[in-house]
Amino acid sequence: VSHNLEHIENFINMSYKQLQALGAEECAEGAYLLSQYAFFVQREQNKQIAINNWAQSKLNECLSGEIMNMDSFIKYEVKIAEIVKTNNVAAKLMKITVHATSVVDRLNFLSSNIKHMSDMLLNLHRAKKYKNAGEYNDQRQ
């Protein structure tokens, strides 16, 4: 996907006039590239969700013993922050969860929006192909 990223970005950022100028085959190629990219983005989001789930589970295991030793009147978030300050493993796991969550937040809905753009290009491909076939039949008559 990385070698096609510039080409993909061109399709994503096309103006209305640029879309009108595309041929039917170019629309089909663009639809395929965008669909491929949507799959790539979704796979990356799924990977980050899995990483976050794993790190969160390990963090909970790491924190459980120490949280029990803290005053029950202290907020849960404050307890975690205090433990993370002194526990290197908990700090690394927290860093992983924060990073994975931020990636997931950035990718959220992106895959479906790219897939929608792919579907629109495919519809444009069909319309142009149908129009071209009609013009061809008119010329033959």
Secondary structure, DSSP 8 states (H G I E B T S, - for coil): -GGGHHHHHHHHT--HHHHHH--HHHHHHHHHHHHHHHHHHHHHHHHHHHHHHHHHHHHHHHHHHHHHTS-TTS-HHHHHHHHHHH-HHHHHHHHHHHHHHHHHHHHTTHHHHHHHHHHHHHHHHHHHHHHHHHHHHHHH-
